């Protein structure tokens, strides 16, 4: 099961009648894109994996892109929930919690390579709507960094929204480059924590 399949709006329905077809299609699309890439994955792949008809697919989704983007959003929700859980379980100051969040993020990418491929690579080739969705995700993580820095005790000196977006996007791109070369995301933990805390400025 992928991260998408573990979303609370998906997992309970995978083996039930209520909502099962939509849930299975979201999971099947994630697996197809994770294995073949967005361009090569087809509606037929998702239909086959979900054990539904093509007509059922188009009754639920307007297109392959629409199905993929809904699956992507669900996967990001699960990823964020796991990061939140890691932060809540960590004692210490904002630096400790920032490291716990980074570690959880990188560990999930390593543990779920199919979602990692969709999250990091395939979202960039899935069209303009996917680009906007990715921007929203980068901004979502940027806000999390801002909250971490604000927790240091001087909210007036938190980096600007643009600086936080650059941090979030830069981390994303470095992870992309590293994994594209065959590295594990977790290998970047110290580097990424150093980058983030340096941007945190006066508290480092």
The 8 nearest C-alpha neighbors of each residue, nearest first, counted from 0:
[[1, 4, 2, 5, 26, 3, 30, 10],
 [0, 2, 4, 3, 114, 111, 5, 26],
 [3, 1, 5, 74, 4, 77, 114, 0],
 [4, 2, 74, 1, 5, 6, 73, 70],
 [3, 5, 1, 10, 2, 26, 0, 6],
 [4, 6, 10, 2, 3, 7, 9, 1],
 [5, 7, 9, 8, 3, 4, 10, 77],
 [8, 6, 9, 10, 5, 11, 4, 77],
 [9, 7, 6, 10, 11, 12, 22, 73],
 [8, 10, 22, 6, 7, 12, 4, 11],
 [9, 11, 5, 4, 12, 13, 7, 6],
 [12, 10, 9, 13, 7, 8, 14, 15],
 [13, 11, 19, 15, 10, 14, 9, 18],
 [12, 14, 19, 10, 23, 15, 22, 11],
 [13, 15, 12, 19, 16, 11, 10, 23],
 [16, 14, 12, 19, 17, 13, 11, 18],
 [15, 17, 19, 18, 12, 14, 20, 13],
 [16, 18, 19, 15, 12, 20, 13, 14],
 [17, 19, 12, 20, 21, 16, 22, 15],
 [20, 18, 12, 22, 13, 16, 17, 21],
 [19, 21, 23, 22, 18, 24, 51, 49],
 [20, 22, 24, 23, 19, 18, 25, 59],
 [21, 23, 9, 19, 25, 24, 20, 13],
 [24, 22, 49, 26, 20, 25, 21, 13],
 [23, 25, 27, 49, 21, 26, 22, 45],
 [26, 24, 70, 28, 22, 23, 27, 29],
 [25, 27, 23, 29, 24, 4, 28, 3],
 [26, 28, 45, 24, 30, 48, 29, 25],
 [29, 27, 45, 31, 25, 30, 26, 24],
 [30, 28, 26, 32, 27, 31, 33, 25],
 [29, 31, 33, 27, 28, 32, 34, 26],
 [30, 32, 28, 34, 33, 29, 40, 35],
 [33, 31, 36, 37, 35, 29, 34, 40],
 [34, 32, 113, 30, 31, 116, 117, 36],
 [33, 35, 31, 32, 30, 36, 113, 40],
 [36, 34, 32, 40, 39, 31, 33, 37],
 [35, 37, 32, 39, 38, 33, 40, 34],
 [36, 38, 32, 40, 39, 121, 125, 35],
 [39, 37, 36, 40, 125, 124, 41, 35],
 [38, 40, 37, 36, 35, 41, 32, 31],
 [41, 39, 37, 32, 31, 35, 38, 36],
 [42, 40, 43, 44, 39, 45, 63, 31],
 [41, 43, 45, 44, 63, 46, 40, 53],
 [42, 44, 46, 41, 45, 47, 53, 40],
 [45, 43, 41, 47, 42, 46, 48, 31],
 [44, 46, 27, 28, 48, 42, 47, 43],
 [47, 45, 43, 49, 51, 44, 48, 50],
 [48, 46, 50, 44, 45, 49, 43, 51],
 [47, 49, 45, 27, 46, 50, 44, 24],
 [48, 50, 23, 24, 46, 47, 51, 27],
 [51, 49, 47, 48, 46, 52, 23, 20],
 [52, 50, 46, 49, 55, 53, 47, 20],
 [53, 51, 55, 54, 46, 56, 50, 47],
 [52, 54, 56, 55, 46, 57, 51, 43],
 [53, 55, 52, 57, 56, 58, 51, 59],
 [56, 54, 58, 52, 53, 57, 51, 59],
 [55, 57, 53, 59, 54, 58, 60, 52],
 [58, 56, 60, 59, 54, 55, 61, 53],
 [57, 59, 55, 56, 60, 54, 61, 53],
 [58, 60, 57, 56, 55, 21, 61, 66],
 [61, 59, 57, 62, 66, 56, 58, 65],
 [60, 62, 57, 65, 59, 63, 58, 66],
 [63, 61, 65, 64, 60, 66, 57, 42],
 [62, 64, 66, 65, 42, 67, 41, 61],
 [63, 65, 67, 62, 66, 68, 125, 126],
 [66, 64, 62, 68, 67, 63, 60, 61],
 [67, 65, 63, 69, 64, 68, 60, 70],
 [66, 68, 70, 64, 65, 69, 71, 63],
 [69, 67, 71, 65, 70, 66, 64, 72],
 [68, 70, 72, 66, 71, 67, 65, 73],
 [69, 71, 67, 73, 25, 68, 72, 3],
 [70, 72, 68, 74, 69, 73, 67, 75],
 [73, 71, 75, 69, 74, 70, 68, 76],
 [74, 72, 76, 70, 71, 75, 3, 6],
 [73, 75, 3, 71, 77, 2, 76, 72],
 [74, 76, 78, 72, 77, 73, 79, 71],
 [77, 75, 73, 79, 74, 78, 80, 72],
 [78, 76, 80, 74, 75, 79, 6, 81],
 [77, 79, 75, 81, 76, 80, 74, 82],
 [80, 78, 82, 76, 81, 77, 75, 83],
 [81, 79, 77, 83, 82, 78, 76, 84],
 [82, 80, 84, 78, 83, 79, 77, 85],
 [81, 83, 79, 85, 100, 84, 80, 103],
 [84, 82, 80, 86, 81, 85, 79, 87],
 [83, 85, 81, 87, 82, 86, 80, 88],
 [84, 86, 82, 88, 83, 87, 99, 100],
 [85, 87, 83, 89, 96, 88, 84, 100],
 [86, 88, 84, 85, 89, 83, 90, 96],
 [87, 89, 85, 86, 84, 90, 83, 99],
 [90, 88, 86, 87, 96, 85, 91, 99],
 [91, 89, 88, 92, 95, 96, 87, 86],
 [90, 92, 95, 89, 93, 96, 94, 86],
 [91, 93, 95, 94, 96, 90, 151, 150],
 [92, 94, 96, 95, 97, 151, 147, 150],
 [95, 93, 97, 96, 92, 98, 196, 91],
 [96, 94, 98, 92, 97, 93, 91, 99],
 [95, 97, 99, 93, 86, 98, 94, 89],
 [98, 96, 94, 100, 99, 95, 93, 101],
 [97, 99, 101, 95, 96, 100, 102, 192],
 [100, 98, 96, 102, 97, 101, 86, 85],
 [99, 101, 97, 82, 103, 98, 102, 86],
 [102, 100, 98, 104, 103, 99, 97, 105],
 [101, 103, 99, 105, 100, 104, 106, 98],
 [102, 104, 106, 100, 82, 101, 105, 99],
 [105, 103, 101, 107, 102, 106, 82, 100],
 [104, 106, 185, 184, 108, 102, 107, 103],
 [107, 105, 103, 109, 108, 104, 102, 185],
 [106, 108, 110, 109, 104, 105, 111, 103],
 [107, 109, 115, 105, 111, 106, 110, 112],
 [110, 108, 106, 107, 111, 112, 184, 183],
 [109, 111, 107, 108, 106, 112, 105, 115],
 [110, 112, 108, 113, 109, 114, 107, 115],
 [113, 111, 115, 114, 109, 116, 108, 110],
 [114, 112, 33, 116, 115, 111, 30, 117],
 [113, 115, 117, 116, 112, 111, 118, 33],
 [116, 114, 112, 118, 108, 113, 117, 119],
 [115, 117, 113, 120, 114, 119, 118, 33],
 [116, 118, 121, 114, 115, 120, 119, 122],
 [119, 117, 115, 116, 114, 122, 120, 121],
 [118, 120, 116, 115, 117, 175, 121, 122],
 [121, 119, 116, 122, 117, 123, 118, 175],
 [120, 122, 117, 123, 124, 37, 116, 36],
 [121, 123, 125, 124, 120, 117, 129, 118],
 [124, 122, 121, 125, 120, 130, 129, 126],
 [125, 123, 121, 122, 126, 37, 120, 38],
 [124, 126, 122, 129, 123, 121, 37, 64],
 [125, 127, 129, 128, 124, 130, 123, 64],
 [128, 126, 130, 129, 131, 125, 132, 124],
 [129, 127, 131, 130, 126, 132, 125, 68],
 [128, 130, 132, 127, 126, 131, 125, 122],
 [131, 129, 127, 133, 128, 132, 123, 134],
 [130, 132, 134, 128, 129, 133, 135, 127],
 [133, 131, 129, 135, 130, 134, 128, 136],
 [132, 134, 136, 130, 135, 131, 129, 137],
 [135, 133, 131, 137, 136, 132, 138, 130],
 [136, 134, 138, 132, 133, 137, 139, 131],
 [135, 137, 139, 133, 138, 134, 132, 140],
 [136, 138, 134, 140, 139, 135, 167, 168],
 [139, 137, 141, 135, 136, 140, 164, 134],
 [140, 138, 136, 142, 141, 137, 135, 143],
 [139, 141, 143, 137, 142, 138, 167, 136],
 [140, 142, 138, 163, 164, 144, 167, 143],
 [143, 141, 145, 139, 140, 144, 146, 138],
 [142, 144, 140, 146, 145, 141, 147, 139],
 [145, 143, 147, 141, 146, 142, 148, 140],
 [144, 146, 142, 148, 143, 147, 149, 141],
 [145, 147, 149, 143, 144, 148, 150, 142],
 [148, 146, 144, 150, 145, 149, 93, 143],
 [147, 149, 145, 150, 151, 146, 199, 157],
 [150, 148, 154, 146, 151, 147, 152, 157],
 [151, 149, 147, 152, 148, 146, 93, 154],
 [150, 152, 149, 148, 93, 153, 202, 147],
 [151, 153, 150, 149, 154, 148, 202, 155],
 [154, 152, 155, 156, 149, 151, 157, 150],
 [153, 155, 149, 156, 157, 152, 148, 150],
 [156, 154, 153, 157, 149, 158, 152, 159],
 [157, 155, 154, 153, 158, 149, 201, 200],
 [156, 158, 154, 155, 148, 149, 145, 159],
 [159, 157, 162, 156, 163, 160, 199, 145],
 [160, 158, 162, 161, 163, 157, 145, 164],
 [159, 161, 163, 162, 164, 158, 141, 142],
 [160, 162, 164, 159, 163, 165, 158, 166],
 [163, 161, 165, 159, 164, 160, 158, 166],
 [162, 164, 166, 141, 160, 165, 161, 167],
 [163, 165, 161, 167, 141, 166, 162, 138],
 [166, 164, 162, 168, 163, 167, 169, 161],
 [167, 165, 163, 169, 164, 168, 170, 162],
 [166, 168, 164, 141, 170, 165, 169, 137],
 [169, 167, 171, 165, 170, 166, 164, 137],
 [168, 170, 172, 166, 171, 167, 165, 173],
 [169, 171, 173, 167, 168, 172, 166, 174],
 [172, 170, 168, 174, 169, 173, 175, 167],
 [171, 173, 175, 169, 174, 170, 176, 168],
 [172, 174, 176, 170, 175, 171, 177, 169],
 [173, 175, 177, 171, 172, 176, 178, 184],
 [176, 174, 172, 173, 178, 177, 179, 119],
 [177, 175, 179, 173, 174, 178, 172, 180],
 [176, 178, 174, 180, 182, 179, 175, 173],
 [177, 179, 182, 181, 180, 175, 176, 183],
 [180, 178, 176, 181, 177, 175, 182, 174],
 [181, 179, 178, 177, 182, 176, 175, 183],
 [180, 182, 178, 179, 177, 183, 176, 184],
 [183, 181, 178, 177, 180, 184, 179, 186],
 [182, 184, 185, 186, 178, 109, 181, 177],
 [183, 185, 105, 186, 187, 109, 174, 178],
 [186, 184, 105, 187, 183, 188, 106, 102],
 [185, 187, 184, 183, 188, 182, 189, 190],
 [188, 186, 185, 190, 189, 184, 191, 174],
 [187, 189, 191, 185, 190, 186, 192, 102],
 [190, 188, 192, 191, 187, 193, 186, 98],
 [191, 189, 193, 187, 188, 192, 194, 186],
 [192, 190, 194, 188, 193, 189, 187, 195],
 [191, 193, 195, 189, 194, 190, 196, 188],
 [192, 194, 190, 196, 191, 195, 197, 189],
 [195, 193, 191, 197, 192, 196, 190, 198],
 [196, 194, 192, 198, 197, 193, 191, 199],
 [195, 197, 199, 193, 198, 194, 192, 203],
 [196, 198, 199, 194, 195, 200, 193, 203],
 [197, 199, 200, 195, 196, 194, 158, 166],
 [200, 198, 196, 197, 148, 195, 202, 201],
 [201, 199, 198, 197, 202, 203, 196, 156],
 [200, 202, 203, 199, 156, 197, 198, 153],
 [201, 203, 200, 199, 151, 196, 148, 197],
 [202, 201, 200, 196, 197, 199, 94, 198]]
